[in-house]
Amino acid sequence: MTKDEVQGATEEEQQAQSKKGLKKQQKEAEKAAKKAEKQAKLGAEQQSTEEDDFAKDRYGVPAMVQSQQKLDRVLVRIQNLTPEKADQLIWLRARIHTSRAKGKQCFLVLRQQQYNVQALVAVGDRASKQMVKFAANITKESIVDVEASVRKVEQKIESCSQQDVELHIERIFVISQAEPRLPLQLEDAVRPDGEGEEEGRATVNQDTKLDNRVIDLRTTTSQAIFRLQSGVCQLFRDTLTKKGFVEIQTPKIISAASEGGANVFTVSYFKTSAYLAQSPQLYKQMCICADFDKVFCVGPVFRAEDSNTHRHLTEFVGLDIEMAFSYHYHEVIDSITETMVQIFKGLRDNFQTEIQTVNKQYPSEPFKFLEPTLRLEYTEALAMLHEAGVEMGDEEDLSTPNEKLLGRLVKEKYDTDFYVLDKYPLAVRPFYTMPDPNNPKYSNSYDMFMRGEEILSGAQRVHDAQMLTDRAIHHQIDLEKIKSYIDSFRYGAPPHGGGGIGLERVCMLYLGLHNVRQTSMFPRDPKRLTP
Amino acid sequence: MPMYQVKPICGSHIKTDLPTCMYNLPNVHAQPGSMFTSEHALQNGEVDPAVKALEARQDEIMRKLYELKAAVDGLAKTVTTPDADLDLTVSSTFCSQSPSSTTFKGVTDLDTLLGKDLGALRDIVINANPAQPPLTLLVLHSVLCQRYRVLSTVHVHSSVTNVPPQLLSCLGPRHADSYARQMFQLGFTLIWKDVPKLQMKFSVQNMCPVEGEANVARFLFKLLSPYPSDAAPATLVDSWVDTAFFQLAEGSAKERAAVLRALNSSLGRNPWLAGPEFSLADIACYCCVLQSGSASSTPTNVQRWLKSCENLGHFSPAKLFLQ
């Protein structure tokens, strides 16, 4: 009885299985039929392409440019595409920014740096159905050569930088193909913070951006940031050269730590070791002693600080100034602040589009400044902080939160994002800082602040070998290590002072960005050495 | 309409058991206010700032009332005598016949006026639009400089471009000691900025910005000499200051003519506008007459008064401007 039952059960099972199997087979057959149909269709289509594509030589992927021939063809820049060019037939090379196929036409947005323009491939007497399809299938970020006629548009194209014209493409050739899968989408990378979350759209986090910096740098925001950075450098050089400064180059591989001694990178140097320069200060001062009078230099500076903050990098570009003065170190402050004000003015007057572009993604208040620059003294700052309820000692250094608070207080009263804080306590400054002649507690030193963050630290330097020795002993510094530094003041040295700013930090604070990595092209920090 | 009489819900003599661990405080409400303040003042030797603020508010209300009265009287006058737009009979009643003086009297102490010195420069920041240079404040600045050690600085804010050079040097040459901010009693920082209304900031923490040239002038003048303690003359000064700024500087030609007539009649009775002493009223009116460009075509009393103002020597900064 039990056997029967078991048999029955298995039979039922088998039946069920076969039923299932049948269904499966049927389905597969259907699938195969569909596939065949599809293939047939595709084949037919392909055949038809081959048969009646009248625009065959108007599109395609030509041989790689290996400089086979030198064409005299003039390529037009997208930024020059204005209504005056209407109805002209032009050639241009650009990237495919976006593409959208819609039936018999395909809309492309072509991009060159921060400029873009809408282009259209539509089935007609110039373009075939196959050509439209080809255009639609070009991967994003590919570089194409396009021949097109410029047309005025009735309605402004809000999404493009060239709003008054569009291109009607007559030929399109792919010069360099991008891989179909991009590590990040450009539109995602420029989306303002917070907006993506609301609409459920993607934003790109900083590490992804930095890992794929080449693509990230193509965004309008990055283009604007680095154009502005170049402007800062240019303005710095121009202003100082006009003031009679000489640009110098200083070595970056040095034998001894230039400042204090901590936080230097050691590199092997044949049979011994050497250090990467923390600042060009020693060399700037030596140039002053060598009668260059006023010098500046632009170059990399290395700090082996293991701090992972929004404003620290291990390698950054330093803009350094050093100058001899006549009687008072305020001459140095005046020179530096005048230079900074010239930079700010230059940026305000010549880089407005870049500033606006960055503001679209990272909104911030416009940078405000006074001319001449506001100078406050350290004791005043302490009094202001005291009034705001901050208790700190007279000879204590400002902490970062206090710096920010002070920045807010100063902004409130004077409405400036840039100011100088003068007369720091001697105790918190390096040994080469000149003490205040009237009050031994203070020194002839100053910091400069942008949006409440320190960007420059400078001072009148001790230019007397004996006094320098005394100060070094007071700071318990090994005299042997700084012998060459002290010796350079033994043969007569003019009174001098200076300071240095970080290019990345200035750009970050001018634009009101929140991370210095955004203004460093290939940032170096304790956790990042590539790309 | 008759109402119900309701019996008290609880008896009026309930004894509450107060815990012994708490302090017993005297009833705050029962204490008479006047005694409280006088005691307070005696204890500290100075007036409580709260009382001061209250007084200031009262003064303000009084001033407004007087203004209102003057305005109403003025209106009444225009109805009856179309020649006079402004009533000045009030002024004559206040004037005592003491000899006039032109130096500012009264001891003013910056510590009491501006708060305790915290070891930092007391910096008065004035934001002014370069389109409307505040002549009155420039005059007051030069008088302040005679009285105190003032660190004067002029800045240009990034919101404006191309400020004429005379505006940059309007506070005179740089002080020889300007490198040491600590050596000064008072800071006078003028910032040329794109502001709709002149603005003064002093203590960000304890004071809101003061707006309008007239109000800033009042603030600065109090650093020079105390306002008359009597409310009536103080109001008279205030009213002239307002007249100067609202009717002389901003008013139509007709209004201006009326004010000049009023000035003339007032100056016929007194050497200075607010009585026997030179005051803020004179400074404000002088600057506004100068600014309106009608200085040459004024009635005789006003002419005489303009001359005496010039003889004081306070007005060179304003004159410099108009050339």
Contacts between the chains, C-beta under 8 A, distances in Angstrom:
chain1	res1	chain2	res2	distance
A	328	B	179	6.0
A	330	B	179	5.2
A	344	B	158	6.9
A	345	B	158	7.7
A	348	B	158	6.5
A	366	B	158	8.0
A	367	B	158	7.4
A	368	B	157	6.8
A	368	B	158	5.1
A	368	B	159	7.1
A	369	B	157	7.8
A	369	B	158	4.8
A	370	B	155	3.9
A	370	B	156	6.7
A	370	B	157	5.9
A	370	B	158	7.4
A	370	B	191	6.5
A	371	B	155	6.4
A	371	B	156	4.6
A	371	B	158	7.6
A	372	B	153	7.9
A	372	B	155	6.4
A	374	B	155	6.6
A	374	B	189	8.0
A	375	B	181	7.7
A	376	B	181	7.5
A	377	B	120	7.7
A	377	B	121	7.6
A	377	B	181	5.1
A	377	B	182	6.5
A	379	B	119	5.4
A	379	B	120	5.8
A	379	B	182	6.8
A	380	B	120	4.0
A	380	B	121	5.8
A	380	B	123	7.9
A	380	B	181	6.8
A	382	B	119	7.8
A	382	B	120	7.5
A	383	B	118	3.9
A	383	B	119	5.8
A	383	B	120	3.4
A	384	B	120	7.0
A	384	B	204	7.9
A	386	B	118	6.0
A	387	B	118	6.8
A	387	B	203	7.2
A	387	B	205	5.0
A	387	B	206	7.7
A	388	B	205	6.0
A	409	B	204	6.0
A	412	B	201	7.8
A	412	B	204	4.6
A	413	B	123	7.7
A	413	B	125	5.7
A	413	B	201	5.2
A	413	B	204	4.8
A	414	B	125	6.0
A	414	B	155	8.0
A	414	B	189	7.3
A	414	B	191	7.1
A	415	B	127	7.2
A	415	B	157	6.6
A	415	B	191	7.4
A	415	B	193	7.1
A	416	B	157	7.5
A	438	B	180	7.8
